[in-house]
């Protein structure tokens, strides 16, 4: 997926930068130790411990539970904990940085976490209190660790947490080729060394593979064979397109959430590919434990920015408001000081939900997600085209015909764009051959859009299923476009990601846009317009849903000989949540 590829380019650059830093040249008093944790299962975990040589008293331990074994990087992160008065600990998941070959991403982390935390808490250098933090996979591993909560684990700070089965390795039940690349990255190498990084970042190879697969018309399940390395993990994942027990058993359950009473700080970004995972955990915690002590920080950050010590000033062409440029490292360790040392609560955390209002240079603070908006704007899909665009209307047009499209799944000429993600702020928008563009009238005053898009897309198709994509932009008066929201949905899974419900050809199907869409907060400027781009998902490197009702990963171009006939009905609408409050009052 282009956005994921762009993210990994940035992460690889970051890894090179950190590796090149001699993190300890300024810290001669640091002591580095390696050890092995012997699990009750008979398996082992490798661990790196960093502490001050002259420190004699036990201290709280800050743990990173990682699949990305790189000693230089992990010693650097450990040293950050030491500089804040803790013991820095990095534990590698089963099979990493050791001779243990029992490595399967996500599979064993929850089962191993109790023994891991128990071992850390009982070391002479630990005072019995453990905190955890980390981003991406390390965000997931924290949620795996609280599945069976150890009493020594006092808090977690998941950043940009992968939502297993929610946003990775499939997003909204749709798999991408990026997952295959990532599997090789973490399983072919016990350590993330230069060779691993080179193979992972060979975008020419992966882009070529995705285009070759796309033009071949072969099943998505054949992708690993086309790549030349059949992969059992990839094939196992593809057998579970629904959010079933295969995924649920590896991470926090409803009962686990109900019993989870430690304080938690979740940090996520508006432009983060894993926002869906972070928000899933946050929402499920409160759904099952209404009195949870769980704080949320959301801002205009991407996956890369959330892993830096300080947020960058720009994200994909968009310049952040000055108040948004926070130091994630300082926030995280101020939280640890608050929970583990009885310090002062970080000043940013004025309420349970804390989010930055883009364009207003303000932070807002509310007690729950429902309080981020108190009004809404509803727009219906108009069918009378003006120029290249259709209108977004405040009221539906009675007896309107709707918009008809005929889309060829046999057409494979649209292979452009792989490896280059669109900018968040750009002079143009990215549209496919089959995209429909809808546009509102200009706003007569500034409006604060805060929350997640909801609505309903009503369609009639001649098939049993379809994948729909949309992107929402703010079109500024100067003609530039700011991406606010984008999503891809599989119609048969939208109502229940754990159960596929096929459509009836020729009958009206309602595709709800639920509150699980991406969260954003933005002060829409006076004179701006909203632009809504709607399309059928069909691109290299992502599963193609031909609509037969068979497992999508097994469908081939032979299943797409019949064109998709789709009618977008005029009762379709999107709802924009707004905060009907003056910016100065936030």
LINPESUL-V194844 format. One record per residue. N is the residue number from 1. RES is the residue in one small letter. SS is DSSP state (helix for helix, strand for strand, loop for the rest). D_FIRST is the distance of its C-alpha to the first C-alpha in Angstrom with 1 decimal. Layout:
BEGIN
<<N/RES/SS/D_FIRST> <N/RES/SS/D_FIRST>>
END
This chain:
BEGIN
<<1/x/loop/0.0> <2/x/helix/3.8> <3/x/helix/5.7> <4/x/helix/5.4> <5/x/helix/6.3> <6/x/helix/8.8> <7/x/helix/10.1> <8/x/helix/10.8> <9/x/helix/12.6> <10/x/helix/14.7> <11/x/helix/15.5> <12/x/helix/16.6> <13/x/helix/18.8> <14/x/helix/20.2> <15/x/helix/21.0> <16/x/helix/22.8> <17/x/helix/24.7> <18/x/helix/25.8> <19/x/helix/26.8> <20/x/loop/28.9> <21/x/loop/30.8> <22/x/loop/34.1> <23/x/loop/33.8> <24/x/loop/37.3> <25/x/loop/39.3> <26/x/loop/40.4> <27/x/loop/40.9> <28/x/loop/43.5> <29/x/loop/44.5> <30/x/strand/41.3> <31/x/strand/41.6> <32/x/strand/38.7> <33/x/strand/39.1> <34/x/strand/37.2> <35/x/strand/38.0> <36/x/strand/37.1> <37/x/strand/37.0> <38/x/strand/38.5> <39/x/loop/37.1> <40/x/loop/39.3> <41/x/loop/37.0> <42/x/loop/38.2> <43/x/loop/35.0> <44/x/strand/34.6> <45/x/strand/32.3> <46/x/strand/32.5> <47/x/strand/33.2> <48/x/strand/33.8> <49/x/strand/36.3> <50/x/strand/37.2> <51/x/strand/40.3> <52/x/strand/43.2> <53/x/loop/46.0> <54/x/loop/48.7> <55/x/loop/47.4> <56/x/loop/49.7> <57/x/loop/48.9> <58/x/loop/46.0> <59/x/strand/43.1> <60/x/strand/40.1> <61/x/strand/37.1> <62/x/strand/33.6> <63/x/strand/31.2> <64/x/strand/27.6> <65/x/strand/26.4> <66/x/strand/23.7> <67/x/loop/21.8> <68/x/loop/21.1> <69/x/loop/24.6> <70/x/loop/25.5> <71/x/helix/29.2> <72/x/helix/29.4> <73/x/helix/26.5> <74/x/helix/28.0> <75/x/helix/31.5> <76/x/helix/30.5> <77/x/helix/29.1> <78/x/helix/32.2> <79/x/helix/34.4> <80/x/helix/33.1> <81/x/helix/34.4> <82/x/helix/37.7> <83/x/helix/38.2> <84/x/loop/38.1> <85/x/loop/40.7> <86/x/loop/38.8> <87/x/strand/38.2> <88/x/strand/34.6> <89/x/strand/33.2> <90/x/strand/30.0> <91/x/strand/29.9> <92/x/strand/27.5> <93/x/loop/26.3> <94/x/loop/28.0> <95/x/loop/27.7> <96/x/loop/26.5> <97/x/loop/28.9> <98/x/loop/31.6> <99/x/loop/32.9> <100/x/loop/31.8> <101/x/loop/29.4> <102/x/loop/28.7> <103/x/loop/25.1> <104/x/loop/22.6> <105/x/loop/20.0> <106/x/loop/21.0> <107/x/loop/23.9> <108/x/loop/26.9> <109/x/helix/26.3> <110/x/helix/28.2> <111/x/helix/31.0> <112/x/helix/31.5> <113/x/helix/31.3> <114/x/helix/34.9> <115/x/helix/36.5> <116/x/helix/34.4> <117/x/helix/35.5> <118/x/helix/39.0> <119/x/helix/39.3> <120/x/helix/38.2> <121/x/helix/40.5> <122/x/loop/43.5> <123/x/loop/43.4> <124/x/loop/46.3> <125/x/loop/44.1> <126/x/strand/42.5> <127/x/strand/44.5> <128/x/strand/42.9> <129/x/strand/40.3> <130/x/strand/36.6> <131/x/strand/33.6> <132/x/strand/29.9> <133/x/strand/27.0> <134/x/strand/23.6> <135/x/strand/19.9> <136/x/strand/16.7> <137/x/helix/18.0> <138/x/helix/21.4> <139/x/helix/21.2> <140/x/helix/20.7> <141/x/helix/23.5> <142/x/helix/25.8> <143/x/helix/25.4> <144/x/helix/26.0> <145/x/helix/29.1> <146/x/loop/30.6> <147/x/loop/30.4> <148/x/loop/33.9> <149/x/loop/35.1> <150/x/loop/37.3> <151/x/loop/40.1> <152/x/loop/39.5> <153/x/strand/36.0> <154/x/strand/36.8> <155/x/strand/33.5> <156/x/strand/29.8> <157/x/strand/27.5> <158/x/strand/23.9> <159/x/strand/21.4> <160/x/strand/17.9> <161/x/strand/18.5> <162/x/loop/16.0> <163/x/loop/17.0> <164/x/strand/17.3> <165/x/loop/16.7> <166/x/loop/15.9> <167/x/loop/12.5> <168/x/strand/11.8> <169/x/loop/11.5> <170/x/strand/10.9> <171/x/strand/10.6> <172/x/loop/13.6> <173/x/loop/14.2> <174/x/strand/11.0> <175/x/strand/9.5> <176/x/strand/6.2> <177/x/loop/7.0> <178/x/helix/6.1> <179/x/helix/9.3> <180/x/helix/11.3> <181/x/helix/11.0> <182/x/helix/12.0> <183/x/helix/14.8> <184/x/helix/16.3> <185/x/helix/16.1> <186/x/helix/18.2> <187/x/helix/20.3> <188/x/loop/21.3> <189/x/loop/22.9> <190/x/loop/25.4> <191/x/loop/24.9> <192/x/loop/22.1> <193/x/loop/24.0> <194/x/helix/23.5> <195/x/helix/22.7> <196/x/helix/20.0> <197/x/helix/18.3> <198/x/helix/18.8> <199/x/helix/17.2> <200/x/helix/14.2> <201/x/loop/13.8> <202/x/loop/14.5> <203/x/helix/11.5> <204/x/helix/13.9> <205/x/helix/14.1> <206/x/helix/10.6> <207/x/helix/9.7> <208/x/helix/13.1> <209/x/helix/12.5> <210/x/helix/9.5> <211/x/helix/11.8> <212/x/helix/14.8> <213/x/helix/13.7> <214/x/helix/12.8> <215/x/helix/16.2> <216/x/helix/18.1> <217/x/loop/17.6> <218/x/loop/17.9> <219/x/loop/16.9> <220/x/helix/13.6> <221/x/helix/16.2> <222/x/helix/17.2> <223/x/helix/14.0> <224/x/helix/15.8> <225/x/helix/18.9> <226/x/helix/17.4> <227/x/helix/16.2> <228/x/loop/19.8> <229/x/loop/19.8> <230/x/loop/20.2> <231/x/loop/19.1> <232/x/helix/21.2> <233/x/helix/19.1> <234/x/helix/16.0> <235/x/helix/18.5> <236/x/helix/20.1> <237/x/helix/17.1> <238/x/helix/16.4> <239/x/loop/20.1> <240/x/loop/19.6> <241/x/loop/17.3> <242/x/loop/19.7> <243/x/loop/20.4> <244/x/loop/23.5> <245/x/helix/25.9> <246/x/helix/23.7> <247/x/helix/21.5> <248/x/helix/24.3> <249/x/loop/26.8> <250/x/loop/24.8> <251/x/loop/24.8> <252/x/loop/27.3> <253/x/loop/28.9> <254/x/helix/30.8> <255/x/helix/34.0> <256/x/helix/32.6> <257/x/helix/31.5> <258/x/helix/35.0> <259/x/loop/36.7> <260/x/loop/34.5> <261/x/loop/36.9> <262/x/loop/35.9> <263/x/strand/34.7> <264/x/strand/31.0> <265/x/strand/29.0> <266/x/strand/25.4> <267/x/strand/23.5> <268/x/strand/20.2> <269/x/strand/18.6> <270/x/strand/17.9> <271/x/strand/14.6> <272/x/loop/13.6> <273/x/loop/10.5> <274/x/loop/13.3> <275/x/helix/15.9> <276/x/helix/15.9> <277/x/helix/17.2> <278/x/helix/19.7> <279/x/helix/21.1> <280/x/helix/21.3> <281/x/helix/23.6> <282/x/helix/25.6> <283/x/helix/26.3> <284/x/helix/27.1> <285/x/helix/29.5> <286/x/helix/31.4> <287/x/helix/31.4> <288/x/helix/33.2> <289/x/loop/35.1> <290/x/loop/36.1> <291/x/loop/38.0> <292/x/loop/35.2> <293/x/loop/35.4> <294/x/strand/31.7> <295/x/strand/30.7> <296/x/strand/27.4> <297/x/strand/26.4> <298/x/strand/23.7> <299/x/strand/23.0> <300/x/strand/20.7> <301/x/strand/18.8> <302/x/strand/15.2> <303/x/loop/14.3> <304/x/loop/15.9> <305/x/helix/18.9> <306/x/helix/19.8> <307/x/helix/20.4> <308/x/loop/22.7> <309/x/loop/26.5> <310/x/loop/26.5> <311/x/loop/24.0> <312/x/loop/23.3> <313/x/loop/25.0> <314/x/strand/22.0> <315/x/strand/18.4> <316/x/loop/16.3> <317/x/loop/19.5> <318/x/strand/21.0> <319/x/strand/24.3> <320/x/loop/25.0> <321/x/loop/28.4> <322/x/helix/30.7> <323/x/helix/31.1> <324/x/helix/27.4> <325/x/loop/27.6> <326/x/loop/28.6> <327/x/loop/29.0> <328/x/helix/26.9> <329/x/helix/28.9> <330/x/helix/32.2> <331/x/helix/31.2> <332/x/helix/30.2> <333/x/helix/33.4> <334/x/helix/35.5> <335/x/helix/34.4> <336/x/helix/35.4> <337/x/helix/38.7> <338/x/helix/39.2> <339/x/helix/38.6> <340/x/helix/39.9> <341/x/loop/42.6> <342/x/loop/43.8> <343/x/loop/42.7> <344/x/loop/41.9> <345/x/loop/38.9> <346/x/loop/36.3> <347/x/loop/37.4> <348/x/loop/33.9> <349/x/loop/34.2> <350/x/loop/36.7> <351/x/loop/35.5> <352/x/loop/33.0> <353/x/strand/30.2> <354/x/strand/29.8> <355/x/strand/27.4> <356/x/strand/27.4> <357/x/strand/28.1> <358/x/strand/26.2> <359/x/loop/28.6> <360/x/loop/31.6> <361/x/loop/31.6> <362/x/strand/32.5> <363/x/strand/31.6> <364/x/strand/32.5> <365/x/strand/33.7> <366/x/strand/34.2> <367/x/loop/35.2> <368/x/loop/32.3> <369/x/helix/29.2> <370/x/helix/31.5> <371/x/helix/33.5> <372/x/helix/30.8> <373/x/loop/31.7> <374/x/loop/35.0> <375/x/strand/34.5> <376/x/strand/31.9> <377/x/strand/31.2> <378/x/strand/30.5> <379/x/strand/29.3> <380/x/strand/29.5> <381/x/strand/27.8> <382/x/loop/30.4> <383/x/loop/30.8> <384/x/loop/33.0> <385/x/loop/30.9> <386/x/strand/32.1> <387/x/loop/30.7> <388/x/loop/27.0> <389/x/strand/26.6> <390/x/strand/27.8> <391/x/strand/29.5> <392/x/strand/28.6> <393/x/strand/32.1> <394/x/loop/33.9> <395/x/loop/35.7> <396/x/loop/34.8> <397/x/loop/36.8> <398/x/loop/39.2> <399/x/loop/39.0> <400/x/loop/36.0> <401/x/loop/34.5> <402/x/loop/30.9> <403/x/strand/28.3> <404/x/strand/27.8> <405/x/strand/24.9> <406/x/strand/24.7> <407/x/strand/21.3> <408/x/loop/21.2> <409/x/loop/18.8> <410/x/loop/20.6> <411/x/loop/19.4> <412/x/loop/16.9> <413/x/loop/17.6> <414/x/loop/14.6> <415/x/loop/12.4> <416/x/loop/12.3> <417/x/loop/9.9> <418/x/loop/7.4> <419/x/loop/7.7> <420/x/loop/9.5> <421/x/loop/8.7> <422/x/loop/11.6> <423/x/loop/14.6> <424/x/loop/15.9> <425/x/strand/19.3> <426/x/strand/19.5> <427/x/loop/22.1> <428/x/loop/19.9> <429/x/loop/17.2> <430/x/loop/14.2> <431/x/loop/15.2> <432/x/loop/14.7> <433/x/loop/17.6> <434/x/loop/18.3> <435/x/loop/17.9> <436/x/strand/21.0> <437/x/strand/22.0> <438/x/strand/24.4> <439/x/strand/26.4> <440/x/loop/29.1> <441/x/loop/32.3> <442/x/loop/32.6> <443/x/loop/33.4> <444/x/loop/37.1> <445/x/loop/36.6> <446/x/loop/34.0> <447/x/strand/32.3> <448/x/strand/30.5> <449/x/strand/27.4> <450/x/strand/26.8> <451/x/strand/25.0> <452/x/strand/22.5> <453/x/loop/22.4> <454/x/strand/24.2> <455/x/strand/25.5> <456/x/strand/25.5> <457/x/strand/24.1> <458/x/strand/26.7> <459/x/strand/26.0> <460/x/strand/27.8> <461/x/strand/26.0> <462/x/loop/27.4> <463/x/loop/25.1> <464/x/loop/24.7> <465/x/loop/21.1> <466/x/loop/18.3> <467/x/strand/14.9> <468/x/strand/15.3> <469/x/strand/13.2> <470/x/strand/15.1> <471/x/strand/15.2> <472/x/strand/18.5> <473/x/strand/19.9> <474/x/strand/23.2> <475/x/strand/24.8> <476/x/loop/27.3> <477/x/loop/30.7> <478/x/loop/29.9> <479/x/loop/27.2> <480/x/loop/24.2> <481/x/strand/21.3> <482/x/strand/20.2> <483/x/strand/17.1> <484/x/strand/18.5> <485/x/strand/16.3> <486/x/strand/13.3> <487/x/strand/12.6> <488/x/strand/11.6> <489/x/strand/14.5> <490/x/strand/15.9> <491/x/helix/19.5> <492/x/helix/21.2> <493/x/helix/20.0> <494/x/loop/20.3> <495/x/loop/23.9> <496/x/loop/23.7> <497/x/loop/20.6> <498/x/loop/23.1> <499/x/loop/24.5> <500/x/loop/23.2> <501/x/loop/25.4> <502/x/loop/25.2> <503/x/loop/26.2> <504/x/loop/29.4> <505/x/loop/29.2> <506/x/loop/31.3> <507/x/loop/31.6> <508/x/strand/30.4> <509/x/strand/27.4> <510/x/strand/26.6> <511/x/strand/23.1> <512/x/strand/23.8> <513/x/strand/21.7> <514/x/loop/22.7> <515/x/loop/23.2> <516/x/loop/20.1> <517/x/loop/18.1> <518/x/loop/17.2> <519/x/strand/20.5> <520/x/strand/21.5> <521/x/strand/24.9> <522/x/strand/25.7> <523/x/strand/29.1> <524/x/strand/28.6> <525/x/loop/31.1> <526/x/loop/34.0> <527/x/loop/33.3> <528/x/loop/29.6> <529/x/strand/28.0> <530/x/strand/25.1> <531/x/strand/22.7> <532/x/strand/20.7> <533/x/strand/18.2> <534/x/strand/17.9> <535/x/strand/16.1> <536/x/strand/15.3> <537/x/loop/11.7> <538/x/loop/11.5> <539/x/loop/8.9> <540/x/loop/8.1> <541/x/loop/6.2> <542/x/strand/6.6> <543/x/loop/10.3> <544/x/loop/12.7> <545/x/loop/15.6> <546/x/loop/18.7> <547/x/loop/20.9> <548/x/loop/23.5> <549/x/loop/23.4> <550/x/loop/22.9> <551/x/loop/20.3> <552/x/helix/17.0> <553/x/helix/15.8> <554/x/helix/19.2> <555/x/loop/19.3> <556/x/loop/19.4> <557/x/helix/19.9> <558/x/helix/23.5> <559/x/helix/22.8> <560/x/helix/21.7> <561/x/loop/24.8> <562/x/loop/25.9> <563/x/loop/24.2> <564/x/strand/22.9> <565/x/strand/25.6> <566/x/strand/24.8> <567/x/strand/27.1> <568/x/strand/26.0> <569/x/loop/29.2> <570/x/loop/30.9> <571/x/loop/31.3> <572/x/loop/27.6> <573/x/strand/27.3> <574/x/strand/25.3> <575/x/strand/27.1> <576/x/strand/26.7> <577/x/strand/28.4> <578/x/strand/30.6> <579/x/loop/33.1> <580/x/loop/36.4> <581/x/loop/37.7> <582/x/loop/38.6> <583/x/helix/36.3> <584/x/helix/39.4> <585/x/helix/40.0> <586/x/loop/36.7>>
END
